[in-house]
Amino acid sequence: MAFVGFKKMGTSILLLGLAVAFLAQIYGTFRAFKVSALQGILCFVIPGWLLFVAKRHGFYQPVVGVWFAGVVAIIIGTMSLS
């Protein structure tokens, strides 16, 4: 029964990581729309286009850094659930 707390904590970390990664991608897409509407639409259509636009227009590090933190939280949450 002691592992029930770890299960809830793992689920919380996993969901937090998903939310952080999702919000990083939404933020990056909004920044791409600020560059131009075409770039924003291409972010929705072409996988990886957000990384190209972010690198070219100088907001790569904040977007990818936060996204990577979300992925790390997903990994930690998944490992704690196993």
Backbone torsions as a table, in degrees:
resi	resn	phi	psi	omega
1	MET	NA	-17.4	-179.2
2	ALA	-68.9	-21.5	-177.2
3	PHE	-81.7	-5.7	178.6
4	VAL	-63.8	-38.3	177.8
5	GLY	-64.0	-39.4	177.7
6	PHE	-67.0	-34.2	-179.9
7	LYS	-66.7	-43.8	178.0
8	LYS	-66.2	-40.0	179.1
9	MET	-65.4	-41.6	178.3
10	GLY	-63.4	-41.3	177.6
11	THR	-64.1	-41.0	179.9
12	SER	-64.6	-43.3	179.4
13	ILE	-65.2	-41.1	178.9
14	LEU	-61.3	-47.0	179.9
15	LEU	-67.4	-36.9	176.9
16	LEU	-63.4	-41.7	177.8
17	GLY	-62.9	-41.9	177.0
18	LEU	-61.7	-42.4	-179.4
19	ALA	-65.4	-42.4	-179.4
20	VAL	-64.9	-44.6	179.3
21	ALA	-64.0	-41.4	179.1
22	PHE	-63.5	-45.7	-179.1
23	LEU	-66.7	-33.3	176.2
24	ALA	-64.1	-40.4	179.4
25	GLN	-69.7	-38.4	177.2
26	ILE	-64.7	-43.6	178.2
27	TYR	-60.1	-45.7	178.6
28	GLY	-62.0	-38.0	178.6
29	THR	-67.5	-39.4	176.2
30	PHE	-63.5	-39.5	176.7
31	ARG	-65.1	-35.2	177.4
32	ALA	-66.8	-37.6	176.5
33	PHE	-65.2	-29.7	176.0
34	LYS	-67.3	-32.1	177.5
35	VAL	-67.1	-54.5	173.5
36	SER	-167.6	156.8	-179.8
37	ALA	-65.5	-36.8	179.3
38	LEU	-62.6	-43.6	179.1
39	GLN	-62.7	-39.6	178.0
40	GLY	-64.5	-41.8	179.0
41	ILE	-67.4	-39.0	178.5
42	LEU	-65.2	-28.4	175.7
43	CYS	-63.6	-32.8	178.0
44	PHE	-78.4	-30.3	-171.9
45	VAL	-91.3	-42.7	-173.9
46	ILE	-106.4	119.0	177.3
47	PRO	-62.8	134.3	179.5
48	GLY	88.0	-7.8	-179.0
49	TRP	-65.1	-32.2	178.7
50	LEU	-59.9	-40.3	179.3
51	LEU	-65.3	-38.6	178.0
52	PHE	-64.0	-47.5	-178.6
53	VAL	-66.7	-42.1	-179.3
54	ALA	-63.7	-41.1	179.7
55	LYS	-66.4	-40.8	-176.9
56	ARG	-71.0	-32.8	-173.2
57	HIS	-109.2	11.3	167.5
58	GLY	85.8	16.0	175.1
59	PHE	-120.2	27.9	-178.8
60	TYR	-69.2	-48.6	-173.3
61	GLN	-64.2	-45.3	178.6
62	PRO	-64.1	-41.1	-177.7
63	VAL	-67.8	-50.3	-177.0
64	VAL	-70.9	-34.4	177.8
65	GLY	-62.7	-46.6	178.5
66	VAL	-68.7	-40.0	177.9
67	TRP	-61.3	-42.7	179.1
68	PHE	-63.7	-38.7	176.5
69	ALA	-61.3	-39.0	176.4
70	GLY	-64.6	-40.0	178.7
71	VAL	-65.9	-39.9	177.3
72	VAL	-63.1	-41.0	177.6
73	ALA	-64.6	-37.2	176.7
74	ILE	-62.8	-43.3	179.8
75	ILE	-64.9	-44.7	179.8
76	ILE	-64.0	-42.8	178.6
77	GLY	-63.2	-40.5	179.1
78	THR	-66.5	-42.0	179.7
79	MET	-66.1	-36.2	179.5
80	SER	-73.1	-21.1	177.3
81	LEU	-83.6	-17.3	-176.9
82	SER	-84.4	NA	NA
